Amino acid sequence: MKTHAKVVVIGGGVVGVSTLYHLAKKGWSDVVLIERKELTSGSTWHAAGLLPLFNLSYSVGQLHKYSVGLYKTLEAETGQSVGFKQVSNIRLARTKDRWDEFMYYAGVAQTIGVKVNLLTPEQVKDVWPMAEIDGLIGAIQHPDDGYIQPADLTQALAKGARTRGAEIYRNTVVQGIERTASGEWLVKTDKGDITCEHIVSASGNFARKTGEMLGIDVPVIPVEHQYIVTEPHPAVQERHAKGLPEMGVLREADSSWYLREEAGGFILGPYEKGAPVCYVDGPDKESEYELFQEDLDRLAPHIETAIARVPAFGEVGVKKVYNGAIAYTPDGNPIVGPAWDLPNVWLNEGHSFGVTAAGGAGWQLAEWIVDGEPTVDMMGVDPRRFGPYAGRGYLREKNEEAYANVFTPHYPDEERIATRPLRQTPCYDRMKALGAVFGSVYGWERPNWFAPKGYEVPASELNVDDVLLNENHAPAADDGKIKEKWSFRRSNYFPFVGDEIKNVTHGVGLQDMSAFAKCMISGPGARAWLDSIFANRIPKQRGRIALCHLLTTKGGVRAEFTLYEMAPNSFYLVSAGALERHDHDTLRKLLPKDGSVTMTPITTAYGVLVLAGPKSRDLLQALTDTDLSNAAFPWLTGKRLSVGAVQCEALRVNFIGELGWELHHPIEMQNHLFDLLMKEGAKHNIKPFGIRAMMSMALEKSYRLVGREMSIEYAAFESGLQRFVHPNKGAFLGRDSLVEWQQKGFKNAFVTMELHGIEDVDARGSEPISKDGKVIGRCTSGGFGWRTGKSLALGMVAPEFSAIGTELDVVILGKSFRATVVPESPFDPDNERLRA
Ligand SMILES: Cc1cc2nc3c(=O)[nH]c(=O)nc-3n(C[C@H](O)[C@H](O)[C@H](O)COP(=O)(O)OP(=O)(O)OC[C@H]3O[C@@H](n4cnc5c(N)ncnc54)[C@H](O)[C@@H]3O)c2cc1C
């Protein structure tokens, strides 16, 4: 065994071996993999081998697409068969909402180049003659989809890695991990120690155990997952004898199962409610090729619906039930990327569709490690999307919930309920009393919108379809009434959000944005360091506020911060609440080593109440002796002031484009401040507003968001950040690459579009944008702008289609709408209201 390697990969399942393969393929041959037993002896050996391309996420979709493409070539490359059967994959829709979901997905698929066919029930019958088609609206089919032999796939990847110089040590257990004095990692095994530069944790069900060795709480706990293999059925065998093709993988999402042929019989795999987490303390030391006792009762409702759909399934005996551990995270997506706090530690864990994702995840992680950046925006799978709140108890509840929801419709406005309300700001109860309907981000409760007292969704609107598991609404509120219906279209809360916006536009509104991520950057070197990492100029004058972007080394956008010098050499940075761990970890890893700059996270020390609207000045002025006139307190400045007795840092900025102040205050004084504002505000008919109102107003201002209009995939200038990115200010992170990118020419341009002929559905992001029938871009955000009275969308298109007035087409849920490129900020383009 080697004593030194560039990378040590821990775990010889399909995910670890794929990572090793891709590292070697990128030219790093000094890489090793350590597996405690045999390759695939964790979860990989018993996987059903399905390769579902279906995924609503733009990033995960790209990973899956890459995997399927790679797997098709592996046999030719390595000589090792992987048993790939391209039998296609058919997803059945029984409800209108499901069909909407499929149509939304078909749009995502088009933007990433995945082929999808739409089938009528009769066409389903043609492909799957043994299926009944009663009650079906239709289906989507992935012709390139199919299944593979997971163990053979892993062996092929291992062979490909070894051929390129990588080494694999089987029956070797990683027992401890230490940091060396020189900053390398010492991986201690029962067969000796290896010093390395990078560690990749791909340890499947052992993820938390590996995390313990590293001192981090990895947000992965597996859930039990079962599938049934039947005896052969004569009708299936007869089809084979006649040389007829395999019938493909059949998925009835509304009954939460998949079914496919297997050796003349069937495999049925349900995703049930009530499947328990397992291996909470990690598998046993000796665990290998392990299965659990089956639980047929849990499967019964799914078996019944499967028999109704494919009666032949009920005519054969059960050969074997596999009940194995499947790794889960709270949102069901894997965690692929850097570990927080630790340098050169990478996680490729939490894979519930690991056979499908392994190729793409290994590919992108290898790019990240070798080149310093991936090429696909990995925000949706970044390990830092969960925070320290995601401990054991949280994972138990959330991961079971994620498993039970694999096949429920993924409504864009769905808010899952497990563990809530977990992180409450002090004014939570006050907002609730005002009718707040909450959403959850990064564990925080945030009002999404406000329902009138006693309001309830009419029962006729709620899901009465005869389907398993699906729910199209939030649980009942404290008054026993259901307030929110989820939909791919404009939903019941639409007019109420409009009322909130009208109130902000003509009067004054109050919003709780305490979930913002916040930190202080201080010390003698603070200004120079910030100047060296941010693309914007750091304001020289204290009190000025700047919007600062942190670019990737390639010139894309990694993060965005509002910066404000609170005290000399002490800068307050605010960024999106959901990105706290991501943003803070990124900053921390860039800190100078000489101690001249310190970073102090203060998210939970400060609350933020946003006061906005034309009457906000009159209201606030009555509560403070600080002069709030435009001359004394202009837009984009901040000041420390007292509101009554509450000391606030008041920042004259907001995300909605109205006159207003963000009041950053000691969190323990929040309710005192809240009551003062509401009492004084009563004179101005103050009303609260929520995230959905904010998003609608932000859209009308063409404000960009990280992970949507700004991402590592787009150069900062493609995202239209010319006002904030200054290559001529001197050196900063990503500057040279951005200039180089610009010289080579951009492939994308940011646009704001007005959509025409919209009735009950707006764009949301990920819809394809086309010109003369050819896809030339994708929407990144969308919605209805109440102040402009227009359905709007933001998007990225090929630059030649970005001129104002260009006519384009946007397909929303399968229907094409005319779109016109309009100037940025359709509402108040000169920012007169912000400057008022
Ligand atoms: C019943 C069932 C059916 C499934 N069907 C599908 C499917 O159809 N399609 C699909 O895409 N996915 C499917 N999955 C999921 C799939 O099996 C997993 O996502 C995938 O196998 C995960 O691979 P992995 O490499 O992350 O983990 P594993 O295969 O579990 O590999 C992790 C490895 O790390 C090793 N290890 C851990 N700790 C150490 C240590 N300290 N030292 C050395 N080695 C260590 C373990 O021994 C193990 O071999 C299914 C899962 C189940 C349970």
PDBQT file of the ligand as one rigid body, heavy atoms in Angstrom, charges set to zero:
ROOT
HETATM    1  C1  LIG A 901     -33.317  -1.650  -2.511  1.00  0.00    +0.000 C 
HETATM    2  C2  LIG A 901     -32.557  -0.547  -3.201  1.00  0.00    +0.000 A 
HETATM    3  C3  LIG A 901     -32.747  -0.338  -4.574  1.00  0.00    +0.000 A 
HETATM    4  C4  LIG A 901     -32.072   0.695  -5.225  1.00  0.00    +0.000 A 
HETATM    5  N1  LIG A 901     -32.269   0.888  -6.558  1.00  0.00    +0.000 NA
HETATM    6  C5  LIG A 901     -31.625   1.897  -7.203  1.00  0.00    +0.000 A 
HETATM    7  C6  LIG A 901     -31.801   2.097  -8.586  1.00  0.00    +0.000 A 
HETATM    8  O1  LIG A 901     -32.564   1.405  -9.230  1.00  0.00    +0.000 OA
HETATM    9  N2  LIG A 901     -31.139   3.124  -9.183  1.00  0.00    +0.000 N 
HETATM   10  C7  LIG A 901     -30.296   3.944  -8.484  1.00  0.00    +0.000 A 
HETATM   11  O2  LIG A 901     -29.720   4.860  -9.076  1.00  0.00    +0.000 OA
HETATM   12  N3  LIG A 901     -30.091   3.739  -7.172  1.00  0.00    +0.000 NA
HETATM   13  C8  LIG A 901     -30.731   2.751  -6.507  1.00  0.00    +0.000 A 
HETATM   14  N4  LIG A 901     -30.536   2.549  -5.172  1.00  0.00    +0.000 N 
HETATM   15  C9  LIG A 901     -29.623   3.431  -4.475  1.00  0.00    +0.000 C 
HETATM   16  C10 LIG A 901     -28.197   3.007  -4.690  1.00  0.00    +0.000 C 
HETATM   17  O3  LIG A 901     -28.034   1.685  -4.239  1.00  0.00    +0.000 OA
HETATM   18  C11 LIG A 901     -27.249   3.918  -3.936  1.00  0.00    +0.000 C 
HETATM   19  O4  LIG A 901     -27.579   5.268  -4.156  1.00  0.00    +0.000 OA
HETATM   20  C12 LIG A 901     -25.817   3.694  -4.372  1.00  0.00    +0.000 C 
HETATM   21  O5  LIG A 901     -25.470   2.358  -4.357  1.00  0.00    +0.000 OA
HETATM   22  C13 LIG A 901     -24.903   4.470  -3.453  1.00  0.00    +0.000 C 
HETATM   23  O6  LIG A 901     -23.592   4.173  -3.770  1.00  0.00    +0.000 OA
HETATM   24  P1  LIG A 901     -22.428   4.652  -2.813  1.00  0.00    +0.000 P 
HETATM   25  O7  LIG A 901     -21.166   4.361  -3.525  1.00  0.00    +0.000 OA
HETATM   26  O8  LIG A 901     -22.698   6.045  -2.403  1.00  0.00    +0.000 OA
HETATM   27  O9  LIG A 901     -22.603   3.809  -1.490  1.00  0.00    +0.000 OA
HETATM   28  P2  LIG A 901     -22.225   2.294  -1.173  1.00  0.00    +0.000 P 
HETATM   29  O10 LIG A 901     -22.491   1.400  -2.302  1.00  0.00    +0.000 OA
HETATM   30  O11 LIG A 901     -22.895   1.962   0.101  1.00  0.00    +0.000 OA
HETATM   31  O12 LIG A 901     -20.671   2.342  -0.983  1.00  0.00    +0.000 OA
HETATM   32  C14 LIG A 901     -20.039   2.921   0.120  1.00  0.00    +0.000 C 
HETATM   33  C15 LIG A 901     -18.848   2.071   0.454  1.00  0.00    +0.000 C 
HETATM   34  O13 LIG A 901     -18.029   2.729   1.402  1.00  0.00    +0.000 OA
HETATM   35  C16 LIG A 901     -17.400   1.733   2.178  1.00  0.00    +0.000 C 
HETATM   36  N5  LIG A 901     -16.905   2.337   3.416  1.00  0.00    +0.000 N 
HETATM   37  C17 LIG A 901     -17.638   3.010   4.327  1.00  0.00    +0.000 A 
HETATM   38  N6  LIG A 901     -16.855   3.399   5.355  1.00  0.00    +0.000 NA
HETATM   39  C18 LIG A 901     -15.606   2.988   5.072  1.00  0.00    +0.000 A 
HETATM   40  C19 LIG A 901     -14.377   3.073   5.767  1.00  0.00    +0.000 A 
HETATM   41  N7  LIG A 901     -14.293   3.678   6.952  1.00  0.00    +0.000 N 
HETATM   42  N8  LIG A 901     -13.287   2.525   5.207  1.00  0.00    +0.000 NA
HETATM   43  C20 LIG A 901     -13.359   1.923   4.002  1.00  0.00    +0.000 A 
HETATM   44  N9  LIG A 901     -14.504   1.794   3.313  1.00  0.00    +0.000 NA
HETATM   45  C21 LIG A 901     -15.625   2.322   3.832  1.00  0.00    +0.000 A 
HETATM   46  C22 LIG A 901     -18.517   0.747   2.395  1.00  0.00    +0.000 C 
HETATM   47  O14 LIG A 901     -18.032  -0.515   2.763  1.00  0.00    +0.000 OA
HETATM   48  C23 LIG A 901     -19.223   0.749   1.069  1.00  0.00    +0.000 C 
HETATM   49  O15 LIG A 901     -18.805  -0.286   0.219  1.00  0.00    +0.000 OA
HETATM   50  C24 LIG A 901     -31.199   1.513  -4.494  1.00  0.00    +0.000 A 
HETATM   51  C25 LIG A 901     -31.008   1.291  -3.131  1.00  0.00    +0.000 A 
HETATM   52  C26 LIG A 901     -31.691   0.283  -2.489  1.00  0.00    +0.000 A 
HETATM   53  C27 LIG A 901     -31.493   0.096  -1.039  1.00  0.00    +0.000 C 
ENDROOT
TORSDOF 0
